[in-house]
Amino acid sequence: MTKQEKVDFVIKTLDELYPEIPTPLDHKDPYTLLIAVLLSAQCTDVRVNKTTPHLFAKADNPYDMVKLSVEEIKEIIKPCGLSPMKSKGIYGLSKMLIEEHNGVVPQTFEELEKFPAVGHKTAGVVLSQAFGIPAFPVDTHIHRLMYRWNLSSGKSVQQTEKDAKRIFPKEHWNDLHLQMIWYGREYSPARGWDLEKDIITKTIGRASVLKEYYAKNKK
């Protein structure tokens, strides 16, 4: 297969598997999504979705959030891990939103990345999922798949994002980034991987990855 045929195959397969694409983190607006994504750092989406209802019951907007103390926020979000850093980030970005943006979440990488505890990936998720602005935030699943599919070197998430943006048409970025997350979880996980179910890797996978898989799983 040529690289273009591989790209077309990936898009077609993912569209067939995920015609409707759910967003992994429960939210109702850009602000609650921003908080949920911040909480998801080194934490599962399932755990975040169990924690955010408790937080949003007290504060689901920046004005109510700054009425809570950092300590109060920390106690609520403790199950998500890294709570000292995340609670300061949530309080700090809420304060900045009020002071600099009238409480409204901005729609550029530049503005979002100025907030405490908000990195490039978090900004990308908010832009793509809350505003429909083309972005290709790379998480561990996408990073793993791009390497397994021989579409990126796997050297860094920054390189993987550049490669994904270069390879895939811009109008597909927002759907693909979500479809690839779901596919990585369901068909091509890091552990407990069954290549027979992983049609994309089986069809276009990096030769060294396939060789290593078969060597490990000899019957």
N, C-alpha and C positions, 0 to 999 in steps of 0.2 A: 504493500500500500504506500502511496505517496503521502507526504505530511498532510496535504489538503484532504485526501481521502480519509485519513485518520481523524482529522478535525470534524469532517462531515459525519463520520460514523459516531463519534462521541456525542455530537449535538443531537443526531437522530435518535440514538439509543436513549439518551437522557430524557428527551422530549416524550418518547414512548413510555418510559418508566414513570416519569413525573409530569404528566400534563397539567395537573394542579399542584402548585408548589407551596406547601405550608412554610411559614417562617418559624424557625426553631424556638425563638424567645417570645413569650406572651407579652404583649404591650398594646396600648390603645392610641398612642400618639408619639411624635418624635422624642419628647422628653422621657417618657417611660421606656422607650426603646434604648435611648442613650444610657440610662441607668442600668437596664438589664444587660446590655453588652459590656459595660464596665464591670459588672459583677461576674460576668462569665469567664473572666481571665482566670485560667488554671482551675476552673470549676465546670461541672457538667451543666448543660442547659436544663436538664430535669431538676437539678438542685436549685438553679436560679429561679425556675418557674414555681417552685414550692416556696421560695423565700420572698419573691417580689410582692405577692398579695399582702403579706404582713406589713411590708414597708409602704406600699402604695395606699393601704388603708389609712395610714397616718399622713402620708404626703405623696401625692401623685403629680405635683407641680413644684417648680423651684421656690415659690413664695411660701408654701407650707413646709418644704424641706428645710429651709434655713431657720424655721421656728424650732426645729429639733436640734439638739446638740450633737456634736461629732460622736460623743460617747453613746447617745441614744441610737444613732444610726448604726454604730458599730455593733451594738448588742443584737439588733434585728438581723443584720446581714452576716453575723458570725458563721452560720452554716456554709457560706460560700467561700470561706478562707480568705486570707490576706485582708482581714477586716480593718486593721488599723489604717492601712494605706487606702483602701477602697472607701472607707467612711470619710476620710479627709477629702478624697477626690470628689465624692458625691456632694458634700457640703460646699467645697470650694467652687466647683463648677456651677452649682445652683446659685451661689452668690454672684459669680461672674455673669451668669445669664441675666440676672436681674439688673445688675449695675451697667452692663455693656450692651445687652441685647433686648431689653424690655421683657425678659422672661421667655423669649422666643429662641428656639434652637436654630443656629445659623446653618446655611446650606453650602459651605465650602470647607475643603480640607484644611485650608490655612487657619480659618477661625476655630474650627472644632479642635484642631491639634494644639491650640493654645490653652485649652482647659486642662486642669490637673487630672492625671490618671487616664487621659484620653490619648491613645496612640493612633498610628496610621490605620491599623486594622479596624479599630473601634469606629473611627471616623468614616471609613469606607462602608462599614455595615449600616451605619445610620444614613449616610447619603443614598445608598442603593435601596435599602428596605423602607426607609421613611419617606424619601423624596423622589425615588425613581431615577436618581442621577447615576449615570453609568460609573460603576466602580467594580473592582475585582478583589475584595478583601480575601486574603489567603489564610486559612486556618490549618491546623495539622492535617486534616483530611485531604484538603486540596493539595497541600504540599506533598503529601504521600502519593496521591493519585497522579499528579503531574510527573513525578519521578517514575512511578511504575509504568506509566503510559509512554515513557521516553519522550515527553514533551518539554521537560526541563531537567536541568542538571542536579537539582536537589541540594545545591550548595547553600542557599539561604532562601527565606520566605520572600525577601525583596526581589531576588532573581526570579523566583517562581512567579511572582506577580507580574513582573516585566514580560516574562515569556507568555503567560496566559493572555495578557493584553495584546501582545503582538500576534499571537496565533489565532485567537478567537475574535470574530467580528464584534464590534462595540455593542451592537443592538442585542447581543446574546449575553453580555457580561452578567447582568443582574440575575437573570434566570439561572445561568450556568453555575454561578458561585453557590447558589442554594441547592441546585440539583446535585452538584458534586459533593456537597456536605452530606446530603441524604444517601447518595450512592456509596460514599466512603464508609458510612456507618453501617449500611445494610448489606453491601456486597463485597467491599474491599477494606475490611478493618485491619488495624495494625496487628491485632491478636485474634486467633481463632479464624484465620482467613481460609476460605474454601475457594480455590481458583475456579473450580467447576461452575460455581454460581456467579463468578465475576467475569461476565461476558466481555466487558471492554478490555480488561487486562489480558484475558486469555487470547483476544483477537489482535491487540496492537501492543502488547506489553514489551517492555525492555527485555532483550534476550537474557541478560545476566540475572534479572529478577526472576524470570521464568525458570531458568536453569537452577537457580538456588532453591526455588520453591519445590521443583521436582526432586532435587537431591535430598531435601529435608523430608519429603513426604513419599518416599519410595515405599511401595506396598511390600 
